[in-house]
Amino acid sequence: MESESIVYGNIRDWPSDSPAESRLRRLLNKQVLDALPCGDAWPFLGREMFSCCQQPGSGLYQTQVIHFGASYQTIEYEWKLWVAEFEALLKRLYWASAVVHLETELNGTHTFRWEAESENGLHSPQDGALRVRCAWEREGGLRG
Protein backbone atom coordinates (compact mmCIF):
# COMPACT_ATOMS: atom_id res chain seq x y z
CA MET A 1 0.00 0.00 0.00
CA GLU A 2 1.24 3.50 -0.87
CA SER A 3 1.99 6.04 1.85
CA GLU A 4 -0.82 8.40 2.72
CA SER A 5 -0.49 12.09 3.54
CA ILE A 6 -3.11 14.05 5.47
CA VAL A 7 -3.48 17.80 4.93
CA TYR A 8 -5.79 19.90 7.10
CA GLY A 9 -6.04 23.39 8.53
CA ASN A 10 -7.93 26.66 8.50
CA ILE A 11 -8.05 30.12 7.01
CA ARG A 12 -9.23 32.92 9.29
CA ASP A 13 -10.84 36.17 8.27
CA TRP A 14 -10.79 39.14 10.63
CA PRO A 15 -13.71 40.64 12.60
CA SER A 16 -15.23 43.87 11.35
CA ASP A 17 -17.14 46.63 13.09
CA SER A 18 -19.53 46.59 10.13
CA PRO A 19 -21.91 43.61 9.98
CA ALA A 20 -22.60 44.40 6.32
CA GLU A 21 -18.89 44.29 5.47
CA SER A 22 -18.48 41.00 7.33
CA ARG A 23 -21.42 39.46 5.43
CA LEU A 24 -20.01 40.64 2.11
CA ARG A 25 -16.55 39.17 2.86
CA ARG A 26 -18.11 35.84 3.92
CA LEU A 27 -20.21 35.78 0.75
CA LEU A 28 -17.24 36.56 -1.50
CA ASN A 29 -15.06 33.94 0.24
CA LYS A 30 -17.83 31.35 -0.20
CA GLN A 31 -18.13 32.20 -3.91
CA VAL A 32 -14.38 31.64 -4.38
CA LEU A 33 -14.58 28.27 -2.61
CA ASP A 34 -17.65 27.25 -4.62
CA ALA A 35 -15.72 27.97 -7.84
CA LEU A 36 -13.05 25.38 -6.99
CA PRO A 37 -13.10 22.19 -9.09
CA CYS A 38 -15.03 19.20 -7.80
CA GLY A 39 -15.79 15.64 -8.77
CA ASP A 40 -13.50 13.19 -10.50
CA ALA A 41 -10.89 15.74 -11.58
CA TRP A 42 -7.80 15.47 -9.35
CA PRO A 43 -7.01 18.97 -8.25
CA PHE A 44 -4.68 19.71 -5.39
CA LEU A 45 -7.51 21.76 -3.90
CA GLY A 46 -11.11 20.73 -4.44
CA ARG A 47 -14.43 22.23 -3.41
CA GLU A 48 -15.32 19.25 -1.23
CA MET A 49 -12.36 19.69 1.10
CA PHE A 50 -13.45 23.19 2.29
CA SER A 51 -16.23 24.18 4.66
CA CYS A 52 -17.23 27.26 6.64
CA CYS A 53 -20.10 28.54 8.74
CA GLN A 54 -22.04 31.36 7.11
CA GLN A 55 -24.60 32.47 9.70
CA PRO A 56 -23.91 34.01 13.12
CA GLY A 57 -24.95 31.66 15.91
CA SER A 58 -24.19 28.51 13.92
CA GLY A 59 -20.45 28.26 14.45
CA LEU A 60 -19.75 31.85 13.48
CA TYR A 61 -19.27 34.41 16.23
CA GLN A 62 -17.21 37.27 14.75
CA THR A 63 -14.46 35.65 12.72
CA GLN A 64 -15.13 33.46 9.71
CA VAL A 65 -13.08 30.26 9.89
CA ILE A 66 -12.73 28.28 6.68
CA HIS A 67 -11.65 24.77 7.57
CA PHE A 68 -10.33 22.14 5.19
CA GLY A 69 -8.89 18.66 5.04
CA ALA A 70 -7.99 15.94 2.57
CA SER A 71 -5.95 12.78 2.23
CA TYR A 72 -3.49 12.28 -0.61
CA GLN A 73 -1.10 9.68 -1.88
CA THR A 74 2.34 11.01 -0.82
CA ILE A 75 1.55 14.67 -1.52
CA GLU A 76 4.88 15.68 0.04
CA TYR A 77 6.57 14.86 -3.28
CA GLU A 78 4.43 17.53 -4.94
CA TRP A 79 4.27 19.86 -1.96
CA LYS A 80 5.62 22.92 -3.80
CA LEU A 81 2.76 22.58 -6.31
CA TRP A 82 0.20 22.16 -3.52
CA VAL A 83 1.49 25.26 -1.74
CA ALA A 84 1.42 27.24 -5.02
CA GLU A 85 -2.27 26.30 -5.49
CA PHE A 86 -3.05 27.15 -1.87
CA GLU A 87 -1.36 30.55 -2.14
CA ALA A 88 -3.25 31.22 -5.39
CA LEU A 89 -6.45 30.54 -3.42
CA LEU A 90 -5.33 32.85 -0.60
CA LYS A 91 -4.83 35.65 -3.13
CA ARG A 92 -8.55 35.49 -3.95
CA LEU A 93 -9.84 35.45 -0.35
CA TYR A 94 -10.26 37.82 2.58
CA TRP A 95 -8.08 36.53 5.41
CA ALA A 96 -5.70 37.42 8.23
CA SER A 97 -4.00 34.09 8.90
CA ALA A 98 -3.89 30.52 7.65
CA VAL A 99 -2.40 27.31 8.98
CA VAL A 100 -1.80 24.05 7.13
CA HIS A 101 -0.82 20.78 8.80
CA LEU A 102 0.86 18.15 6.65
CA GLU A 103 1.08 14.69 8.25
CA THR A 104 3.23 12.18 6.40
CA GLU A 105 4.06 8.61 7.29
CA LEU A 106 7.72 8.92 6.36
CA ASN A 107 8.63 12.56 6.99
CA GLY A 108 6.60 13.38 10.10
CA THR A 109 4.28 16.29 10.67
CA HIS A 110 4.87 19.78 9.31
CA THR A 111 2.91 22.91 10.20
CA PHE A 112 2.90 25.89 7.84
CA ARG A 113 1.56 29.30 8.91
CA TRP A 114 0.72 32.30 6.74
CA GLU A 115 0.11 35.76 8.16
CA ALA A 116 -0.93 38.67 5.98
CA GLU A 117 1.83 41.28 5.87
CA SER A 118 -0.17 44.28 4.79
CA GLU A 119 -0.13 47.46 6.82
CA ASN A 120 -3.12 46.34 8.88
CA GLY A 121 -2.28 42.61 8.95
CA LEU A 122 -5.16 41.71 6.63
CA HIS A 123 -5.33 40.43 3.05
CA SER A 124 -8.03 41.44 0.57
CA PRO A 125 -8.39 40.08 -2.97
CA GLN A 126 -7.83 43.64 -4.25
CA ASP A 127 -4.33 43.63 -2.70
CA GLY A 128 -2.90 41.94 -5.77
CA ALA A 129 0.41 40.29 -4.91
CA LEU A 130 0.42 38.02 -1.90
CA ARG A 131 2.64 39.36 0.84
CA VAL A 132 2.89 36.80 3.62
CA ARG A 133 5.12 35.80 6.44
CA CYS A 134 5.28 32.01 6.30
CA ALA A 135 6.88 29.81 8.93
CA TRP A 136 6.95 26.06 9.24
CA GLU A 137 7.54 23.61 12.07
CA ARG A 138 8.45 19.94 11.89
CA GLU A 139 7.75 17.05 14.24
CA GLY A 140 8.93 13.42 14.08
CA GLY A 141 7.48 10.63 11.93
CA LEU A 142 3.99 9.25 12.51
CA ARG A 143 4.97 5.58 12.50
CA GLY A 144 8.02 4.12 14.10
FENMO-V419442 format. One record per run of one state. SS is the DSSP state (2 for helix, 1 for strand, 0 for the rest). FROM is the first residue (numbers start at 0). TO is the last residue. If there is no record, write none. Layout:
SS_FROM_TO ; SS_FROM_TO
//
This chain:
0_0_2 ; 1_3_11 ; 0_12_17 ; 2_18_33 ; 0_34_45 ; 2_46_48 ; 1_49_51 ; 0_52_54 ; 1_55_55 ; 0_56_58 ; 1_59_59 ; 0_60_63 ; 1_64_72 ; 0_73_73 ; 2_74_90 ; 0_91_93 ; 1_94_94 ; 0_95_95 ; 1_96_103 ; 0_104_106 ; 1_107_115 ; 0_116_121 ; 1_122_122 ; 0_123_123 ; 2_124_126 ; 0_127_130 ; 1_131_137 ; 0_138_143
//
